[in-house]
Amino acid sequence: MATAAATSASEPEAESKAGPKADGEEDEVKAARTRRKVLSRAVAAATYKTMGPGWDQQEEGVSESDGDEYAMASSAESSPGEYEWEYDEEEEKNQLEIERLEEQLSINVYDYNCHVDLIRLLRLEGELTKVRMARQKMSEIFPLTEELWLEWLHDEISMAQDGLDREHVYDLFEKAVKDYICPNIWLEYGQYSVGGIGQKGGLEKVRSVFERALSSVGLHMSKGLALWEAYREFESAIVEAARLEKVHSLFRRQLAIPLYDMEATFAEYEEWSEDPIPESVIQNYNKALQQLEKYKPYEEALLQAEAPRLAEYQAYIDFEMKIGDPARIQLIFERALVENCLVPDLWIRYSQYLDRQLKVKDLVLSVHNRAIRNCPWTVALWSRYLLAMERHGVDHQVISVTFEKALNAGFIQATDYVEIWQAYLDYLRRRVDFKQDSSKELEELRAAFTRALEYLKQEVEERFNESGDPSCVIMQNWARIEARLCNNMQKARELWDSIMTRGNAKYANMWLEYYNLERAHGDTQHCRKALHRAVQCTSDYPEHVCEVLLTMERTEGSLEDWDIAVQKTETRLARVNEQRMKAAEKEAALVQQEEEKAEQRKRARAEKKALKKKKKIRGPEKRGADEDDEKEWGDDEEEQPSKRRRVENSIPAAGETQNVEVAPGPAGKCAAVDVEPPSKQKEKAASLKRDMPKVLHDSSKDSITVFVSNLPYSMQEPDAKLRPLFEACGEVVQIRPIFSNRGDFRGYCYVEFKEEKSALQALEMDRKSVEGRPMFVSPCVDKSKNPDFKVFRYSTSLEKHKLFISGLPFSCTKEELEEICKAHGTVKDLRLVTNRAGKPKGLAYVEYENESQASQAVMKMDGMTIKENVIKVAISNPPQRKVPEKPETRKAPGGPTLLPQTYGARGKGRTQLSLLPRALQRPGAAAPQAENGPAAAPAVAAPAATEAPKMSNADFAKLFLRK
């Protein structure tokens, strides 16, 4: 096929060389080049689409369709200007993208999406050599998916011409079947091997491939049938004396395995066999049918679910583990990993089963190798791989190379590097024979310890701003090895001195660890010295260290040592107590300051509220009472300034004349007739809302009702505004907006649906923007019955595939940020964090397809400048929310037990303010204060304070005149 393509392309090339003498030489050359590219792409596309089992026949089909391809080329030649411009522009764009991808891969070779995009573009451009190199590089780092392998195999099959090419294709098939257990690749492998049956050893090769395929995926209930049938058809087509027995054997083996469409296979065997079917075959067939009924629920669950179906596979794996068939357990793990190859926990569980149960070296190491190639960012997989290699006696050089690959895998946490170093150092320690004073392995171990400390200090701290080993675990292990196994206490003391100088001297447990090491392998003098230093430096548990020192001196020390120890411990403890008292006083002062500030804010709010009430315009009822009071004081009396009516303000301004109509009066004069201003119209609308009958909440309909909040208070007609939004989820029975006593909308409502699934779908509209504010949609739950019920739709735990971005400019939009994040992987979701008013807070969460893409984005985006703002990017790991402690009952000194104070969602309520004016309060004995609480209520309330008669404005006016 490649020859046909080359021949087709050579003809226009020859024409272009023969035509320079004629006019339009450049046009002919460009048209020929365009036609050549079009032909090569058409041939490649046709080859890929038509490639199948009988590739020899398909080659003829491609040659028959050459006329259509020449038609395409001729059409390109007929209008060379247009096609030349389009192609040159596309080619230039692709070349620039190829250069960008190659540069990005030179920086980070673990970028999976870059590999895929580069292969696609090189294949589109027809760069055969570069495509092979790109695929080879990617396959060395990552396992390829079934689609990528089939595409690669089809391209190579279409170009294979002789025996060497066929051997190269065989090698590719061998690599492909090792990455994942894919029935389609095995089927292609078997059918391709049939084409080489005429070569030497071809028949044995075909049978070997099919037998391996059956042992690998022959138990696959839904896809294994195709392999059995292909193998039987091949054996049936061979004219040999022993072919009948071979086909019989295949039928019997297949009927003993639970597969779909077993009944059809049994009927086919009955029809094909000339002899009656043996009773043993029928028994095995019936047994397989019974097994099939047990497996069917799990298979049907997989068929009904959507990819990646991890939960369904986990249930299937649990079922197979209970049965305990190793072949079927291995198969279900492999099936699950095809769709969940980026789930580290699944790889860990699979490798753990192989390590503990099967213990087959080639199989175990192969799975471990595939695991780290799929999830290179997971340190647990690398650690397990090193252990497995050591367990199965792999060469030391291979293990060292694997460890170096792990260091370049791009872990997402500093502690991951500490863990992988610890695993490798443990391996090196187990290689050392400590009976010898010095050995090559011991020197290698010490060199590795030194390198580990330098690596954590330089490489890891530069990237994460932390070493990942604040407690110096690696250095502690080194010190223990030197002291216990090498009898080198001098080196151990040097290491512990270095540990203490790195900020660990204030911790008692670090000093006691050093003390225990000295007790076991050192001498009493160094033990005493270590404890004396610990007494002076420890700040977390100094009492414990002092007690250890005194115990040692009581047991082993002299009188002088005892006196020195007592003096030092007493001095130290006195200083510690003094520091603690100062810290407590400082803390109390800060608490008092906060309480005073809170009290000041409380008074300021109360005064502000009182001032607003004074300035508020009185209602019509109070106005009538005021007029009566004025008449009592006398008609001739001058109006008081506080009671004066706003006559001036009753005259409409120039811009308000639309609210005044002119009507003829009784004497022919014009009289002004007031038309209700908008404020009165709003009051009327509010009164109508107040007069609406109140609907009691029916808790039995909570399952079909959602609670909608954070809506704008200014929303007019919430029912009409929200109904179209929620009708997209299902039929809406009722929308109940909540209004205040004055008829103002309170910003929340209840939406009742006809079906429960509509209510569940409506929950997905949470945070949808409505009139510039994020609308909150949550389940309708009675908080009185479920006080602890809280709905937070986002995860609060570590999510390694999600990023937290801070420091964003407020003007940054979701589309702009998504465009930046797309360069580092597939963005599944992006959320800009806003406040309740819908204003951005400069924070965002970005969810990638897998952990690898997220880790690469952290390295590339952290510290990036966006619109003059330097952003910070980290893996999403929100701090744990503090759970409020349950209030406890308190007892006032000398008084009854006080009930715990309970506050609402907005803190302390208004009822805690004194409603009695200060002028009318009578001084009395100060009530005793309850400890850490409000004052205890008196036993009997004063009747004057509770039963005082109400006074009208006229009464207050008379009191004022009497003065």
Beta strands, then each sheet from edge to edge (+ up, - down):
strand 1: 660-664
strand 2: 670-674
strand 3: 705-709
strand 4: 732-739
strand 5: 745-753
strand 6: 768-770
strand 7: 773-779
strand 8: 799-806
strand 9: 827-834
strand 10: 840-848
strand 11: 865-866
strand 12: 869-870
strand 13: 872-876
strand 14: 890-891
strand 15: 897-898
sheet 1: 1+ 2-
sheet 2: 4+ 5- 3+ 7- 6+
sheet 3: 9+ 10- 8+ 13-
sheet 4: 11+ 12-
sheet 5: 14+ 15-
end
